[in-house]
């Protein structure tokens, strides 16, 4: 059976806007022609952005504006930042990479796959609990060591919040104690919040902005922690050096840094590139 060309498959995926990593890995197989630049209906070739799950809401909103103005669809591959990088490294398909931490850019620049970057805002970590804080959990990292609480943190090997969790807890001298008190480790920010929503966790350490997402806001409460520990983490969209549409990708990145794009980030609960909040 002949596999579809990469562009044809992405054009079909564009109808759903968000795709999984598995589809992209399929497109990297022999027989999937990533150089095909036309679809069966001669529709515009979609832009593909690898986006960490935490930033999905603002990127999807910007993608809708971009598509309305240019007629070019945007396909978003969502997942944990480390998994996304491994996917783009294998597939060599797509246009932009948007991880949840600048560290993924710094760590991988030497490989030559990440080109210029656009600074769009900041992430900051916080404790999240169920709405109303029924267990009266204090806004302190020490709460994560309380054996009376069901604690869930993220895996540092899969996503940006896992890396940030490890950094924060090591700085506080609590990493080993928290791991001993953890009931499970999540892969990313979405799974952390799901643990709160389904009752698996009493408290999680997660990106603050996720508490503002529409699906989470009625159900969770944000507890800000010491800013000396939870520093702002720079968010940068990276142009991929193998992009077949770099001019369009740069146009998307410019939209994300524009006043309109920055307002979308603030509305989604992020700190914008000038340090402003919504």
Buried (B, 14 or more C-beta within 10 A) or exposed (E): EEBBBBBBBBBBBBEEBBBEBEBBBBBBEEEBBBEBEEBEEEBBBBBBBBBBBBBBBBBBBBBEBBBEEBEBBBBBBBBBBBBBBBBBEEBBBBBBBBBBBBBBBEBBEEEEBBBEBBBBBBBBBBBBBBEEBEBEBEBBBEBBBBEEBBBBBBBBEBBBBBBBBBBBBEBBEBBEBBBEBBEEBBBBBBBBBBBBBEEBBBBBBBBBBBBBBEEBBEBBBBBEBEEEBBBEBBBBBBBBEBBBBBEBBBBBBEBBBBEEBBBBBBEBBBBBBEEEBB
